[in-house]
Amino acid sequence: MQEKHCSRCGATFGCGRDEASCWCVALPLLPRDKLDPAADCLCPRCLAAAVDDATAAPTETDTDACAADPDSHA
C-alpha cells in the first residue's frame, strides 16, 4: 500500500489505489460537485465525513424559506 497524506487534515494513511482493492471502495462515491480537482486522496476519517456531509439532507433551502415566508423575497 502506498503511504499518502490526507489533503484535508494531513494525516498519514495507506492508499490501495494500485492494489487489487482499497478501503475507499467500501464508501459511496462523492458527487462530482464535492470533489476538489486540485486535492489528492482523503484519509478514512475525512472521506467518511465528506460522504456524510454530501449525503446529509439539507436543513433548510431557499425554497423552503420562501414557502414559509412568501413575502421574504418580494
Buried (B, 14 or more C-beta within 10 A) or exposed (E): EEEBBBBBEEEEBEBEEEEEEBBBEEBEEBEEEEEEEEEEBBBBEBBBBBBEEBEEEEEEEEEEEEEEEEEEEE
